[in-house]
């Protein structure tokens, strides 16, 4: 099976020019050269986040870079039918990495770190860089050719405001908040008027959203939804939403 490699540089899309040579370097090339120990003549599958896959053969391997020849290109759409955006209060440590990895595998379109009143972790520059690496690694593993978009962190006060909810770019998005006593998410999505709509789901920290946060959300048109009878960890709730809504 050919290795999958992510190229941060956009790859040539003009198939009439194939075969075309490309130079691969950086962290991804280092992994292929020094960990996977690839050799000239081996096949690679390249992707650049555009939705396409590029069938490639390695031409030569050097210490810090390798040359390859792109021979064909194809569009392989492995995205979910519904765009799902998760606004999630980040968990701590390894659970943060695990959350991002699984959301990529489950097909989430976008991820927004959410700073809630009871948050236990914040998304600084270092965390954002780590999450980006996890997105790439998970996409390589699961076969996605479009990267889950990482948005800048937002506060609960900001996203639960009327100005956010009623902004033109957000007005047509179905906005739900995981909250005790809400209606079934599956039943809500099954309703005719909600089928196919882009979904934005807010998931709170372990202690849940505060009363004032929940009140602000409901007053701004967010719909409270239930994810079942049991109390779920933050990352489990986010994955549950994605699994119900994505496919």
C-alpha positions as CSV (number, residue, x, y, z in Angstrom):
1,X,0.0,0.0,0.0
2,X,1.4,3.4,-1.0
3,X,2.2,5.9,1.7
4,X,0.1,9.1,1.9
5,X,2.0,12.4,2.1
6,X,0.6,15.8,2.7
7,X,2.0,18.7,0.7
8,X,1.7,22.1,2.2
9,X,2.4,23.5,-1.3
10,X,-0.4,23.3,-3.8
11,X,0.4,20.6,-6.3
12,X,0.1,21.0,-10.1
13,X,-3.5,20.4,-11.2
14,X,-3.0,20.5,-15.0
15,X,-3.1,16.9,-16.0
16,X,-2.0,17.7,-19.5
17,X,1.5,18.5,-18.1
18,X,1.9,15.1,-16.4
19,X,4.2,13.5,-15.6
20,X,5.6,16.4,-13.6
21,X,8.4,16.5,-11.1
22,X,8.0,17.9,-7.5
23,X,10.4,18.3,-4.6
24,X,9.2,17.3,-1.2
25,X,10.8,18.5,2.0
26,X,10.0,19.5,5.6
27,X,8.6,17.3,8.4
28,X,6.6,15.1,6.1
29,X,9.7,14.3,4.0
30,X,11.8,13.7,7.1
31,X,9.3,11.1,8.2
32,X,9.3,9.3,4.9
33,X,13.1,9.4,4.6
34,X,14.2,8.6,8.1
35,X,11.2,6.7,9.7
36,X,9.6,4.9,6.7
37,X,12.9,4.7,4.9
38,X,11.3,5.0,1.4
39,X,13.4,4.4,-1.7
40,X,13.5,5.5,-5.3
41,X,10.8,3.7,-7.3
42,X,8.3,3.4,-4.5
43,X,4.8,4.8,-4.9
44,X,3.3,7.7,-2.9
45,X,-0.1,9.2,-2.8
46,X,0.1,13.0,-2.3
47,X,-2.7,15.3,-1.2
48,X,-2.7,19.0,-0.7
49,X,-6.0,19.7,1.0
50,X,-7.7,20.5,-2.3
51,X,-9.8,17.3,-2.4
52,X,-7.6,15.6,-4.9
53,X,-5.1,12.7,-4.7
54,X,-2.0,12.5,-6.8
55,X,-0.4,9.2,-7.8
56,X,3.3,9.7,-7.5
57,X,6.5,7.7,-7.8
58,X,9.7,8.6,-5.9
59,X,12.6,9.6,-8.2
60,X,15.4,10.1,-5.7
61,X,16.0,10.3,-2.0
62,X,18.4,12.7,-0.3
63,X,19.1,13.5,3.4
64,X,16.5,16.2,3.8
65,X,14.3,16.0,0.7
66,X,13.1,13.7,-2.0
67,X,12.1,14.1,-5.6
68,X,9.0,12.5,-7.0
69,X,7.1,12.4,-10.3
70,X,3.3,13.0,-10.3
71,X,1.7,10.7,-12.9
72,X,-2.0,11.1,-12.4
73,X,-4.6,13.1,-10.4
74,X,-8.1,12.2,-9.3
75,X,-10.8,13.7,-7.1
76,X,-11.7,11.4,-4.2
77,X,-14.5,13.0,-2.1
78,X,-14.5,11.4,1.3
79,X,-16.3,14.3,3.0
80,X,-19.6,14.0,4.9
81,X,-22.9,15.0,3.3
82,X,-23.5,17.6,6.0
83,X,-20.9,20.2,7.0
84,X,-20.5,19.9,10.8
85,X,-18.7,22.6,12.8
86,X,-17.8,21.8,16.4
87,X,-17.3,24.6,18.9
88,X,-15.7,22.7,21.8
89,X,-14.3,23.7,25.2
90,X,-10.9,22.0,25.0
91,X,-10.0,19.2,27.4
92,X,-6.5,18.9,28.9
93,X,-3.5,16.9,27.7
94,X,-3.7,13.9,25.5
95,X,-7.4,14.0,25.4
96,X,-7.1,17.2,23.3
97,X,-5.1,15.3,20.7
98,X,-7.5,12.4,20.8
99,X,-10.5,14.7,20.3
100,X,-9.0,16.3,17.1
101,X,-7.9,13.0,15.7
102,X,-11.3,11.4,16.1
103,X,-13.2,14.4,14.7
104,X,-11.1,14.3,11.6
105,X,-11.9,10.6,11.2
106,X,-15.6,11.2,11.7
107,X,-15.6,13.9,9.0
108,X,-16.0,17.2,10.9
109,X,-15.6,20.1,8.5
110,X,-14.4,22.7,11.0
111,X,-13.3,22.9,14.6
112,X,-13.5,26.0,16.8
113,X,-11.8,26.0,20.3
114,X,-14.4,27.5,22.7
115,X,-13.4,29.4,25.8
116,X,-16.2,28.9,28.2
117,X,-16.6,30.1,31.8
118,X,-15.6,26.7,33.2
119,X,-12.9,25.8,30.6
120,X,-9.9,23.9,31.8
121,X,-7.6,24.6,28.9
122,X,-7.0,27.4,26.4
123,X,-6.0,27.3,22.8
124,X,-2.7,29.3,22.5
125,X,-0.3,29.3,19.6
126,X,1.4,26.1,20.7
127,X,-1.9,24.2,21.1
128,X,-3.0,25.5,17.6
129,X,0.2,24.2,16.1
130,X,-0.2,20.8,17.8
131,X,-3.8,20.5,16.6
132,X,-2.8,21.4,13.0
133,X,-0.2,18.5,13.0
134,X,-2.8,16.1,14.4
135,X,-5.3,17.2,11.6
136,X,-2.6,16.3,9.0
137,X,-1.7,13.0,10.6
138,X,-5.3,11.9,11.0
139,X,-6.1,12.9,7.4
140,X,-3.2,10.8,6.1
141,X,-4.5,7.8,8.1
142,X,-8.2,8.0,7.3
143,X,-7.9,9.0,3.7
144,X,-9.5,12.5,3.8
145,X,-8.2,14.8,1.1
146,X,-9.7,18.0,2.5
147,X,-8.3,19.1,5.9
148,X,-10.6,19.9,8.8
149,X,-10.4,23.7,9.2
150,X,-9.2,25.0,12.5
151,X,-10.8,28.3,13.4
152,X,-9.5,30.8,15.9
153,X,-10.7,30.3,19.4
154,X,-13.8,32.2,20.4
155,X,-15.4,32.9,23.8
156,X,-18.8,31.6,24.7
157,X,-19.9,35.2,25.2
158,X,-19.0,35.9,21.5
159,X,-20.7,32.9,19.9
160,X,-23.8,33.1,22.0
161,X,-24.4,36.7,21.2
162,X,-27.1,37.9,18.8
163,X,-24.5,39.6,16.6
164,X,-22.8,36.3,16.0
165,X,-26.0,34.3,15.5
166,X,-27.6,36.8,13.2
167,X,-24.5,37.6,11.1
168,X,-25.2,36.9,7.4
169,X,-22.6,34.1,7.3
170,X,-24.2,32.4,10.3
171,X,-27.9,33.1,9.8
172,X,-28.6,30.0,7.8
173,X,-26.6,27.6,10.0
174,X,-28.4,25.3,12.4
175,X,-27.0,26.2,15.8
176,X,-27.3,23.7,18.6
177,X,-26.0,23.6,22.2
178,X,-25.5,20.4,24.1
179,X,-27.6,21.0,27.2
180,X,-29.6,18.8,29.6
181,X,-33.3,18.6,28.8
182,X,-32.9,19.4,25.1
183,X,-34.6,17.6,22.3
184,X,-32.9,14.6,20.6
185,X,-30.3,15.8,18.1
186,X,-31.1,12.9,15.8
187,X,-34.8,13.8,15.7
188,X,-34.0,17.5,15.2
189,X,-31.8,16.7,12.2
190,X,-34.4,14.3,10.8
191,X,-37.0,17.2,10.5
192,X,-37.5,18.1,6.9
193,X,-36.6,21.8,7.4
194,X,-33.2,20.8,8.9
195,X,-32.1,18.2,6.4
196,X,-28.9,19.1,4.7
197,X,-28.3,22.3,6.7
198,X,-24.8,23.1,7.9
199,X,-24.6,22.4,11.6
200,X,-22.8,24.3,14.4
201,X,-22.7,22.5,17.7
202,X,-21.4,24.0,21.0
203,X,-20.0,21.5,23.5
204,X,-19.2,22.7,27.0
205,X,-16.4,21.7,29.4
206,X,-16.7,18.9,32.0
207,X,-18.7,21.1,34.3
208,X,-21.1,22.1,31.5
209,X,-22.1,25.6,30.4
210,X,-23.1,28.0,33.2
211,X,-26.7,29.1,33.5
212,X,-25.8,32.5,32.0
213,X,-24.1,31.0,29.0
214,X,-27.0,28.7,28.3
215,X,-29.5,31.5,28.7
216,X,-27.5,33.7,26.3
217,X,-27.4,30.9,23.8
218,X,-31.2,30.2,24.0
219,X,-31.9,34.0,23.7
220,X,-29.8,34.1,20.5
221,X,-31.7,31.3,18.8
222,X,-29.5,28.3,19.7
223,X,-31.4,25.0,20.1
224,X,-30.7,22.9,23.2
225,X,-30.1,19.2,22.2
226,X,-29.7,16.0,24.1
227,X,-27.1,13.4,23.3
228,X,-28.7,10.6,25.4
229,X,-29.4,9.6,28.9
230,X,-25.9,9.5,30.2
231,X,-23.4,12.2,31.1
232,X,-20.6,12.3,28.5
233,X,-17.1,13.7,28.6
234,X,-16.5,16.7,26.4
235,X,-14.7,14.8,23.7
236,X,-17.2,12.0,23.7
237,X,-20.1,14.5,23.3
238,X,-18.3,16.1,20.4
239,X,-17.8,12.8,18.6
240,X,-21.4,11.8,19.3
241,X,-22.6,15.0,17.6
242,X,-20.3,14.4,14.6
243,X,-21.4,10.7,14.3
244,X,-25.1,11.6,14.4
245,X,-24.9,14.5,12.0
246,X,-22.1,14.0,9.6
247,X,-23.3,11.0,7.4
